[in-house]
Amino acid sequence: MLRNFLFLITTIAFQACTNQEHQEESTQNVNEPLQINGDSTGVDGKADKVVIKTFKPGHFYTEEDLETLSFSWDVSASDERFNLDWTNGVQWFSLDQSKDVGCAFGEGTRPYIHLSGGDRHEGGVSLFGILQNDSTIHVLGSYVNDVSEGDLLRAHNFNGVDCLVVLNADTTFKSVIVDANLDLGNDEDISVQKNLAGRWGDPHFGNEIEFFNSGRRVIWNGEEKQFHFESGEYEQLLDVFTVEEDSYYFKRSDGVQTQRFGVYEGQPSRLALYKIDKEKDDWQNLDYVPEYFDTEYLLQEPSKELSFEMFKNELKAIFK
């Protein structure tokens, strides 16, 4: 329903932008909500009965509705702190400042705000809300994971990282969205942190590799190299990385270890690698798993760099 609603809004925007004469008759104050016909057919400042259109699916707020909402907003608020590329690890989105949307809602209209994007396979990710102040969005509707109607998005900078803290209506911590341009919260970053990060040793041949939480670099038997992940069907991220000309399928098995007097005790985590033959192996299939592994490495030392999970937990301690 939300997608159909967004299509309707975009259609209205196109008509408003292409019909200059009609646009001049329907100019909106940039600090007032958009007025449209009660039958949703378009902008009509002369309609006897007007309603105030917001983004909540299936409902048209009247001006009285807006005045009696449980929260207030500053019509002079700036969206600057929200104007970044964002990710929650599986979706990417940014502030929608397209011309069509600007026309539909009145260019620069407040308090309405819209973020849009998609995942690795397709678009269609939307979040609609009201900009309450320079650092807070009250969510009216969302297709972003872990963000629901009534939640708050709080723009925050923590340890030098720009993020959107997702809060429940009672302002308790729910989740976090981070700057997508950093090597921290993208899906590749999270895969490294959960599966590869750390110093690993091969007990049979003495080989050693070390992956880091941040960036796509690995020290392979003393030589630093760059690596990248491969994608398969529907652009989905695979458990396959490539170093120079060689590609490896990887699988991590977590052990149970404790540190005592600087020494790790117990069963270490294991990293199994299989060198892919791209000519023969069906490695781009999402269900692909090799029949055997070439090498098994044991975790010697976990990575000490910041991970997304560590960042999230530290932030959660602040927004209790």
Secondary structure, DSSP 8 states (H G I E B T S, - for coil): -HHHHHHHHHHHHHHHHH-HHHHHHT---TTS--EEETTSSSB-TT-SSEEE--SSTT--B-HHHHHTSSS---TT---GGG-SEEESSS-EEEE---HHHHHHH-TT-SSEEEEEEE-SS-EEEEEEEEEEETTEEEEEEE-STT--TT-EEEEEEETTEEEEEEE-TTS-EEEEEEETTSSSSSHHHHHIIIIIBEEEE-TTT--EEEE-SSSSEEEETTEEEEEEEEE-GGG-EEEEEEETTEEEEEEEE--EEEEETTEEEEE--EEEEEE--TTT--TTSTT---SS-SEEEEEEE---S--HHHHHHHHHHH--
